[in-house]
Amino acid sequence: ETRVCAYDRAGWGGSDPAPNEPRTADDAIGDLHALLESAGVEPPYVMVGSSFGGFVATYFAATHADEVVGVVLLDVPAPDATLTAALIPEIAWDHPTNLEHVDAGPEFENRFANDPVSFPASLIVVTATQGFSDMQDQAIWLEASPDSRQVELDGGHEIYLDDPEGAAAEVLALVDQQD
């Protein structure tokens, strides 16, 4: 019904390795913007982000507001102002499992908890019934947009796999809203 593009962030899947240095939120959205331009994918965009990808999608919408008409978050827990690599070593930029080398604590979790993003695009927050957090926790994202709503779908954190029809319906509802 509409064109869909998916990508692997730096270091993942078919993407080039990330530079071996701490990467910021600006680096992550800079990669995405460069990819869209080089692929010839013209705006307007409806950004869809699952889990950590929701941070990238919302920050892209906030910094490229003239290009984004909608955002769908698929089970994206609220950012945590206290999250550190000391608490969760895997989020350290140089941890072997952090292929993207994002400095996830200070650059995403802490940053967005202390300075929430905002954007004019429409927003749908999809919360999974057995996801990483609940409706109340994820409701924080509703403040990012003046045109936002939240729905709950039955499934786990990978709601796009547990209820692909439901997740796709929410994305298409936002796409249809733009027509």
C-alpha positions in Angstrom: 0.0 0.0 0.0 3.0 2.3 0.5 6.8 2.2 0.0 8.7 0.8 3.0 12.4 1.2 3.5 14.4 -0.6 6.3 18.0 -0.3 7.1 20.7 -1.7 9.4 22.4 0.9 11.6 26.2 1.2 11.5 27.9 -2.1 12.3 24.7 -4.2 12.0 23.6 -6.5 9.2 24.8 -5.3 5.8 25.9 -1.8 7.0 29.5 -0.7 7.1 31.3 -1.0 10.5 31.0 2.0 12.8 34.1 4.0 13.6 35.8 2.8 16.7 34.9 5.8 18.8 32.0 6.9 20.9 29.1 7.8 18.6 26.4 10.3 19.4 22.7 10.7 18.6 23.7 13.2 15.9 26.0 10.5 14.4 23.1 8.0 14.3 20.6 10.4 12.6 23.4 11.7 10.3 23.9 8.2 9.1 20.2 7.8 8.4 19.9 11.1 6.7 22.9 10.4 4.5 21.4 7.0 3.6 18.1 8.4 2.6 19.7 11.0 0.4 22.1 8.6 -1.3 19.3 6.1 -1.9 17.1 8.9 -3.4 14.3 8.4 -0.9 12.5 11.7 -0.9 10.5 13.1 2.1 8.0 13.3 3.5 8.8 10.3 5.8 6.9 8.3 8.4 9.6 7.0 10.7 9.0 3.7 12.5 11.3 2.7 15.4 11.3 -0.3 17.6 13.0 -0.3 21.0 16.3 1.7 20.7 15.3 2.5 17.1 12.5 4.7 18.6 15.1 7.0 20.0 16.7 7.4 16.6 13.2 7.9 14.9 12.1 10.5 17.4 15.4 12.4 17.3 15.4 12.3 13.5 11.8 13.8 13.6 12.9 16.5 16.0 15.9 17.5 14.0 14.4 17.1 10.5 10.9 18.3 11.3 10.4 19.6 7.7 10.9 16.1 6.4 8.9 13.9 8.8 5.1 13.8 8.9 4.7 10.9 11.3 6.4 8.7 13.8 5.4 5.2 15.1 7.1 3.8 18.1 7.0 0.1 18.6 7.4 -0.8 22.3 9.9 2.0 23.1 10.5 2.3 26.9 10.9 5.8 28.3 14.4 7.1 28.4 16.2 6.7 31.8 18.2 9.6 33.3 20.1 7.2 35.5 21.1 4.5 33.1 24.9 4.1 32.9 27.4 1.5 31.5 28.2 0.7 35.1 24.7 -0.6 35.6 24.4 -2.2 32.2 27.8 -2.8 30.7 26.4 -3.7 27.2 25.4 0.0 26.6 29.1 1.2 26.8 30.2 2.4 23.4 33.2 0.0 23.4 31.4 -3.1 24.6 31.9 -5.9 22.1 28.1 -6.3 21.6 27.6 -2.6 20.8 28.5 -2.8 17.1 27.2 0.7 16.5 29.5 2.2 19.1 26.7 4.5 20.3 27.3 6.0 23.7 23.8 4.9 24.7 23.7 6.1 28.3 24.7 9.7 28.0 23.8 10.2 24.4 20.4 8.7 24.3 18.9 7.5 27.6 20.2 10.3 29.9 20.0 13.0 27.2 16.4 12.4 26.1 15.2 11.9 29.7 16.7 15.2 30.7 15.9 17.1 27.5 12.9 15.3 25.8 12.6 15.6 22.1 9.6 17.3 20.5 8.4 17.5 16.9 5.2 18.6 15.0 4.7 15.3 13.2 1.9 12.9 14.2 2.9 10.2 16.7 1.5 6.8 17.5 3.0 5.0 20.5 2.4 1.2 20.3 2.9 -0.6 23.6 3.2 -4.3 23.8 1.2 -6.1 26.6 4.3 -8.2 27.5 7.0 -5.7 26.4 9.9 -4.1 28.2 7.6 -1.6 29.9 3.9 -0.7 30.3 1.4 1.9 29.0 2.2 4.3 31.8 6.0 4.2 31.2 5.7 4.6 27.5 3.0 7.4 27.8 6.0 9.8 28.3 6.5 9.7 24.5 3.0 11.3 24.0 4.5 14.6 25.1 6.8 14.6 22.0 4.0 15.6 19.7 0.9 17.7 19.9 -0.9 15.1 17.7 -0.2 11.8 19.5 -2.0 8.7 20.7 -1.2 5.4 22.3 -2.4 1.9 21.6 -1.7 -1.4 23.2 -1.2 -4.6 21.2 -1.0 -8.1 22.5 2.6 -9.4 22.3 6.1 -9.0 23.5 8.9 -6.5 22.9 9.3 -7.5 19.3 5.6 -6.6 18.7 6.3 -6.3 14.9 6.9 -10.1 15.0 4.2 -11.0 17.5 1.5 -8.9 15.9 2.7 -7.8 12.4 -0.8 -7.1 11.2 -1.5 -4.8 14.2 1.8 -3.0 14.0 1.4 -2.5 10.2 -2.2 -1.3 10.7 -0.9 1.5 13.0 1.8 2.5 10.5 -0.7 2.5 7.7 -3.2 4.6 9.8 -0.6 7.2 10.1 0.4 7.0 6.4 -3.3 7.3 5.5 -3.7 10.3 7.7 -1.2 12.1 5.5 -3.1 11.5 2.3 
